[in-house]
Amino acid sequence: MRSVSRLAASILAALFCAWPLHGVVRADSLSQDKNLLQQLQQQSQAIYEQISKEKATENVDESKLTEYRNSLENVQHAMTENAAQMQSLQSQIQALQVQIHATDVKLASYRTDLEARLRLMYEDGNVQYLEVILHATSFNDLLNRLHGLAVISQENKDLLQQVQQLQQELAQQNAQKAKAYQTLAKKHQELKTLQQTDAILAADEKATLKAAQTSVAAAEEKHGLLESQIHLTQSQIQEIQLQTEEANALMENKSYVAETAAQMKSAPVHQLIAYAESYLGVPYVWGGTSPSGFDCSGFTQYVLAHFGIDIYRTSEEQFAEGVPVSENDLQPGDLVFFTTYAPGASHVGIYIGNGLMVDAQDMGVSIDSVFNSYWGPKYLGARQMFNP
């Protein structure tokens, strides 16, 4: 017997095995199964919107990071200028301190000289003072001598006052410079604190930006995977639909059906059913083909092979062989097919009569009703694979 589109069936099985479709639940009806593509597209759109939002956040983070970096540069520039002003003030303060020291020395010298002069004039100075007066040659000379003594005394006093005033001015300038220096030092400390704060904020924003970029990259990767899944699913849907159409068309070919029926092998149906039921409880394993674990088509292939009936591996391939059987003409031993997680024949079981089948499903090998509320809406058709 020949199979229709075996490659398509194999690819479909690989797709659903290798790339699980997150967020897609098992359908409760055939119409829900056909929403598979729509669900993928909705996921893709949601992730695309997520990427757009995260990129907007990334742009905001980049803007903030640039702002913090600019602030850091401005603060650094201000700190450089402030440090230069502090250095200049420090030099001025040092120069003033030198001047103050020199003025102190000069003031001390003037005081010493003034004290010496006063001692000369007033310590036993009455004689000298009287001598100056008595040696006057005239009244005008006397006045001139008295004026000279007064001028000398006033000059000494003025000189002392000038030195004291200079000392006060220098001390005042020194205090002003010191105050300005303290102000700059305080400002420098504030700028340093601001610099540290900006550096911390910039580092935090850089980490936030990196996290946003990582999130965007992950979302874009996920979006790309979903787009690939959408593309593959679209192709698989078309391929499986074509396969089903070809299989149905093949089953309507009278010459094919007659030839296939003529070549059918025989098998004891009651023994075959008993053999199939002997594996009740064997766990379901995706891709399983042995008593350690079966999937649906692996189970039917294994049971029929035990009686010399060779059929293809997957449910899609099995649906495309044998002889078609109408729902009203089902006989024990026929294979019954269903549409479950994907369009086409995605599940198969062995009909055992009275509307029941034995099949390998999620709960393992078990007996179930072909036309109950779950399987009934998914029923696709049946095939006779041997003569009872």
Phi, psi and omega per residue, in radians:
M1 nan 2.680 -3.133
R2 -1.893 2.720 -3.140
S3 -1.930 2.618 3.120
V4 -1.816 2.164 3.056
S5 0.916 0.926 3.111
R6 -1.075 -0.618 -3.130
L7 -1.084 -0.735 -3.141
A8 -1.072 -0.740 -3.140
A9 -1.108 -0.700 -3.137
S10 -1.141 -0.735 3.136
I11 -1.099 -0.729 3.141
L12 -1.057 -0.785 3.131
A13 -1.067 -0.724 3.140
A14 -1.132 -0.701 -3.120
L15 -1.040 -0.872 -3.063
F16 -1.335 -0.272 3.096
C17 -1.536 -0.818 -3.027
A18 -1.424 -0.579 -3.100
W19 -2.106 1.498 3.115
P20 -1.113 2.391 -3.076
L21 -1.590 1.756 -3.074
H22 -1.105 2.405 3.055
G23 1.531 -0.109 -3.128
V24 -1.734 2.074 -3.102
V25 -1.695 2.838 3.118
R26 -1.075 2.308 -3.085
A27 -1.307 2.666 3.080
D28 -1.739 -0.067 3.111
S29 -2.737 2.901 -3.141
L30 -1.078 -0.674 -3.133
S31 -1.118 -0.602 3.101
Q32 -1.224 -0.603 3.078
D33 -1.026 -0.683 -3.088
K34 -1.282 -0.110 3.078
N35 -1.496 0.051 -3.121
L36 -0.949 -0.851 -3.122
L37 -1.107 -0.725 -3.135
Q38 -1.100 -0.683 3.118
Q39 -1.117 -0.730 3.090
L40 -1.076 -0.759 -3.142
Q41 -1.126 -0.653 3.094
Q42 -1.143 -0.730 3.072
Q43 -1.067 -0.760 -3.138
S44 -1.070 -0.754 3.134
Q45 -1.143 -0.707 3.127
A46 -1.095 -0.735 3.129
I47 -1.192 -0.638 3.095
Y48 -1.072 -0.747 3.105
E49 -1.142 -0.665 3.082
Q50 -1.078 -0.745 3.120
I51 -1.067 -0.748 -3.138
S52 -1.067 -0.772 3.136
K53 -1.137 -0.747 -3.109
E54 -1.201 -0.566 3.071
K55 -1.195 -0.643 3.077
A56 -1.103 -0.747 3.083
T57 -1.089 -0.707 3.114
E58 -1.066 -0.717 3.119
N59 -1.122 -0.708 3.104
V60 -1.108 -0.755 3.126
D61 -1.094 -0.712 3.108
E62 -1.107 -0.699 3.124
S63 -1.123 -0.759 3.120
K64 -1.126 -0.730 3.140
L65 -1.081 -0.742 3.084
T66 -1.078 -0.719 3.126
E67 -1.082 -0.774 3.129
Y68 -1.155 -0.668 3.117
R69 -1.148 -0.731 3.083
N70 -1.090 -0.729 3.113
S71 -1.085 -0.717 3.096
L72 -1.073 -0.734 3.121
E73 -1.115 -0.749 3.134
N74 -1.118 -0.753 3.126
V75 -1.120 -0.730 3.122
Q76 -1.089 -0.719 3.099
H77 -1.107 -0.769 3.132
A78 -1.118 -0.681 3.120
M79 -1.144 -0.656 3.111
T80 -1.118 -0.813 3.107
E81 -1.103 -0.754 -3.132
N82 -1.096 -0.720 3.117
A83 -1.120 -0.665 3.105
A84 -1.122 -0.739 3.105
Q85 -1.123 -0.707 3.109
M86 -1.100 -0.715 3.124
Q87 -1.131 -0.719 3.114
S88 -1.099 -0.796 3.119
L89 -1.106 -0.673 3.119
Q90 -1.074 -0.720 3.101
S91 -1.133 -0.739 3.124
Q92 -1.114 -0.718 3.126
I93 -1.105 -0.742 3.112
Q94 -1.090 -0.720 3.116
A95 -1.128 -0.732 3.114
L96 -1.113 -0.685 3.119
Q97 -1.107 -0.636 3.064
V98 -1.123 -0.782 3.125
Q99 -1.109 -0.731 3.134
I100 -1.075 -0.732 3.126
H101 -1.108 -0.757 3.125
A102 -1.114 -0.682 3.126
T103 -1.169 -0.683 3.089
D104 -1.057 -0.732 3.121
V105 -1.119 -0.775 -3.140
K106 -1.120 -0.746 3.138
L107 -1.088 -0.727 3.119
A108 -1.109 -0.670 3.134
S109 -1.155 -0.773 3.125
Y110 -1.100 -0.700 3.118
R111 -1.091 -0.737 3.129
T112 -1.086 -0.785 3.132
D113 -1.108 -0.752 -3.108
L114 -1.130 -0.739 3.118
E115 -1.089 -0.668 -3.142
A116 -1.152 -0.736 3.128
R117 -1.125 -0.756 -3.128
L118 -1.110 -0.667 3.113
R119 -1.110 -0.695 3.127
L120 -1.118 -0.584 -3.067
M121 -1.492 -0.575 -2.976
Y122 -2.064 -0.392 3.052
E123 -1.458 1.893 -2.950
D124 0.979 0.387 -3.069
G125 -1.439 -0.163 -3.141
N126 -1.067 -0.613 3.127
V127 -1.157 -0.839 3.141
Q128 -1.088 -0.740 -3.123
Y129 -1.104 -0.737 3.132
L130 -1.188 -0.625 3.131
E131 -1.088 -0.693 3.129
V132 -1.081 -0.718 -3.093
I133 -1.270 -0.801 -3.051
L134 -1.196 -0.441 -3.135
H135 -1.464 0.098 3.107
A136 -1.185 2.416 -3.090
T137 -1.584 -0.296 3.140
S138 -2.745 3.031 3.129
F139 -1.141 -0.685 3.108
N140 -1.137 -0.662 3.107
D141 -1.139 -0.631 3.098
L142 -1.086 -0.813 3.135
L143 -1.072 -0.731 3.134
N144 -1.094 -0.708 3.138
R145 -1.141 -0.742 3.110
L146 -1.117 -0.719 3.120
H147 -1.109 -0.677 3.136
G148 -1.121 -0.745 3.092
L149 -1.083 -0.703 -3.136
A150 -1.161 -0.708 3.140
V151 -1.105 -0.759 3.133
I152 -1.059 -0.771 3.141
S153 -1.109 -0.733 -3.125
Q154 -1.196 -0.686 3.119
E155 -1.072 -0.739 3.102
N156 -1.082 -0.729 3.140
K157 -1.151 -0.756 3.138
D158 -1.113 -0.728 -3.139
L159 -1.078 -0.739 3.123
L160 -1.104 -0.740 3.136
Q161 -1.132 -0.677 3.126
Q162 -1.095 -0.768 3.136
V163 -1.131 -0.715 3.114
Q164 -1.125 -0.712 3.121
Q165 -1.123 -0.731 3.093
L166 -1.068 -0.723 3.127
Q167 -1.078 -0.734 3.133
Q168 -1.145 -0.730 3.136
E169 -1.101 -0.751 3.124
L170 -1.125 -0.709 3.116
A171 -1.118 -0.693 3.118
Q172 -1.133 -0.777 3.095
Q173 -1.062 -0.719 3.138
N174 -1.090 -0.718 3.119
A175 -1.130 -0.728 3.123
Q176 -1.107 -0.781 3.129
K177 -1.109 -0.714 3.135
A178 -1.121 -0.707 3.106
K179 -1.115 -0.763 3.113
A180 -1.097 -0.671 3.119
Y181 -1.118 -0.760 3.104
Q182 -1.086 -0.664 3.099
T183 -1.098 -0.790 3.115
L184 -1.140 -0.666 3.123
A185 -1.104 -0.726 3.091
K186 -1.107 -0.760 3.119
K187 -1.098 -0.694 3.132
H188 -1.085 -0.710 3.113
Q189 -1.154 -0.691 3.101
E190 -1.114 -0.732 3.111
L191 -1.133 -0.650 3.117
K192 -1.126 -0.736 3.085
T193 -1.090 -0.755 3.115
L194 -1.091 -0.684 3.117
Q195 -1.093 -0.773 3.120
Q196 -1.112 -0.723 3.123
T197 -1.101 -0.816 3.129
D198 -1.077 -0.669 3.134
A199 -1.124 -0.726 3.112
I200 -1.131 -0.796 3.129
L201 -1.085 -0.712 3.137
A202 -1.133 -0.713 3.118
A203 -1.130 -0.757 3.105
D204 -1.085 -0.763 -3.116
E205 -1.171 -0.607 3.094
K206 -1.121 -0.725 3.104
A207 -1.145 -0.713 3.103
T208 -1.091 -0.746 3.130
L209 -1.099 -0.750 3.136
K210 -1.093 -0.716 3.112
A211 -1.108 -0.714 3.120
A212 -1.125 -0.730 3.128
Q213 -1.122 -0.694 3.101
T214 -1.119 -0.730 3.131
S215 -1.119 -0.736 3.119
V216 -1.094 -0.760 -3.135
A217 -1.086 -0.731 3.131
A218 -1.144 -0.733 3.130
A219 -1.140 -0.685 3.118
E220 -1.148 -0.657 3.098
E221 -1.131 -0.753 3.117
K222 -1.127 -0.702 3.125
H223 -1.106 -0.716 3.111
G224 -1.102 -0.692 3.114
L225 -1.126 -0.746 3.123
L226 -1.112 -0.697 3.112
E227 -1.098 -0.670 3.084
S228 -1.133 -0.726 3.108
Q229 -1.108 -0.702 3.109
I230 -1.073 -0.791 -3.141
H231 -1.078 -0.809 3.139
L232 -1.134 -0.711 -3.135
T233 -1.119 -0.730 3.094
Q234 -1.046 -0.773 3.130
S235 -1.129 -0.739 -3.119
Q236 -1.175 -0.683 3.107
I237 -1.054 -0.797 3.128
Q238 -1.109 -0.728 -3.105
E239 -1.172 -0.775 -3.129
I240 -1.179 -0.692 3.095
Q241 -1.070 -0.734 3.101
L242 -1.126 -0.729 3.137
Q243 -1.065 -0.782 -3.137
T244 -1.100 -0.746 3.115
E245 -1.083 -0.753 -3.140
E246 -1.158 -0.684 3.129
A247 -1.132 -0.769 3.115
N248 -1.104 -0.713 3.123
A249 -1.117 -0.684 3.131
L250 -1.108 -0.694 -3.125
M251 -1.215 -0.321 3.089
E252 -1.558 -0.072 3.115
N253 -1.422 1.896 -3.041
K254 -1.085 -0.671 -3.124
S255 -1.151 -0.698 3.107
Y256 -1.117 -0.811 -3.122
V257 -1.067 -0.766 -3.128
A258 -1.119 -0.754 -3.138
E259 -1.136 -0.755 -3.137
T260 -1.127 -0.760 -3.140
A261 -1.101 -0.645 -3.125
A262 -1.193 -0.517 -3.085
Q263 -1.615 -0.034 -3.085
M264 -1.122 2.446 3.033
K265 -1.476 2.909 3.121
S266 -1.880 2.643 3.103
A267 -2.644 2.562 3.106
P268 -1.273 1.829 -2.986
V269 -1.077 -0.699 -3.116
H270 -1.160 -0.679 3.090
Q271 -1.175 -0.681 -3.139
L272 -1.086 -0.760 -3.141
I273 -1.161 -0.725 3.112
A274 -1.085 -0.700 3.119
Y275 -1.114 -0.757 3.125
A276 -1.080 -0.745 -3.106
E277 -1.244 -0.275 3.110
S278 -1.197 -0.263 -3.134
Y279 -1.745 0.224 3.094
L280 -0.977 2.318 -3.140
G281 1.660 -0.219 3.074
V282 -1.088 2.323 -3.054
P283 -1.166 2.711 3.072
Y284 -1.447 2.297 3.073
V285 -2.344 2.156 3.125
W286 -1.052 2.159 -3.113
G287 1.441 0.042 -3.084
G288 -1.265 2.421 -3.104
T289 -2.348 0.348 -3.087
S290 -2.471 2.912 -3.141
P291 -1.055 -0.227 3.061
S292 -1.323 -0.261 3.114
G293 2.963 2.262 -3.124
F294 -2.070 2.613 2.743
D295 -1.769 3.132 -2.966
C296 -1.063 -0.876 -3.084
S297 -1.347 -0.490 3.058
G298 -1.120 -0.624 3.130
F299 -1.187 -0.847 -3.122
T300 -1.118 -0.705 3.125
Q301 -1.107 -0.740 -3.102
Y302 -1.134 -0.793 -3.105
V303 -1.119 -0.834 -3.110
L304 -1.173 -0.618 -3.140
A305 -1.101 -0.549 3.126
H306 -1.060 -0.444 -3.139
F307 -1.881 0.337 3.050
G308 1.386 0.252 3.121
I309 -1.756 1.906 -3.114
D310 -1.616 2.143 3.068
I311 -2.254 2.916 -3.101
Y312 -1.247 2.982 -2.964
R313 -1.366 -0.784 -2.987
T314 -1.715 2.809 3.141
S315 -1.116 -0.604 3.123
E316 -1.131 -0.734 3.131
E317 -1.200 -0.697 -3.138
Q318 -1.142 -0.586 3.123
F319 -1.154 -0.410 -3.099
A320 -1.653 0.276 3.076
E321 -2.359 3.076 -3.104
G322 1.386 -2.857 -3.112
V323 -2.033 2.305 -3.126
P324 -1.126 2.512 3.129
V325 -2.244 2.279 3.122
S326 -1.274 2.764 -3.121
E327 -1.033 -0.617 -3.107
N328 -1.375 -0.147 -3.061
D329 -2.040 0.375 -3.127
L330 -1.101 2.414 3.120
Q331 -2.254 2.598 3.075
P332 -0.912 2.371 -3.124
G333 1.755 -0.315 3.091
D334 -1.204 2.627 3.043
L335 -1.599 2.286 3.131
V336 -1.913 2.403 -3.015
F337 -2.074 2.614 -3.089
F338 -2.429 2.713 3.004
T339 -1.771 2.036 -3.088
T340 -2.045 -1.621 -3.040
Y341 -1.389 -0.145 -3.121
A342 -2.689 2.758 3.088
P343 -1.037 2.605 -3.141
G344 1.683 -2.995 -3.101
A345 -1.446 1.531 -3.090
S346 -1.752 0.003 3.061
H347 -2.586 2.582 -3.116
V348 -2.534 2.558 3.073
G349 -2.491 3.044 3.126
I350 -1.848 2.117 -3.141
Y351 -1.254 2.318 -3.102
I352 -2.074 0.118 3.111
G353 1.732 2.858 3.120
N354 0.986 0.566 3.107
G355 1.276 0.278 -3.099
L356 -1.978 2.777 3.073
M357 -2.472 2.723 2.969
V358 -1.934 2.246 -3.054
D359 -2.649 2.841 3.052
A360 -1.741 1.959 3.121
Q361 -2.241 -2.920 -3.025
D362 -0.940 -0.630 -3.097
M363 -1.471 0.040 -3.097
G364 1.769 -2.985 3.137
V365 -1.223 2.178 -3.075
S366 -2.684 3.018 3.085
I367 -1.865 2.342 -3.095
D368 -2.516 2.862 3.111
S369 -1.440 2.348 -3.123
V370 -1.206 -0.561 -2.994
F371 -2.085 0.549 3.069
N372 -1.323 -3.044 -3.042
S373 -1.156 -0.401 3.132
Y374 -1.560 -0.957 -3.042
W375 -1.374 -0.538 -3.086
G376 -0.933 -0.899 -3.131
P377 -1.133 -0.288 -3.080
K378 -1.725 -0.053 -3.083
Y379 -1.067 2.272 -3.082
L380 -1.933 -0.660 -3.112
G381 2.855 -3.084 -3.112
A382 -2.434 2.732 3.125
R383 -2.372 2.418 3.003
Q384 -1.621 2.209 -3.073
M385 -1.901 -0.204 -3.127
F386 -2.730 2.883 3.063
N387 -1.591 2.194 -3.119
P388 -1.246 nan nan
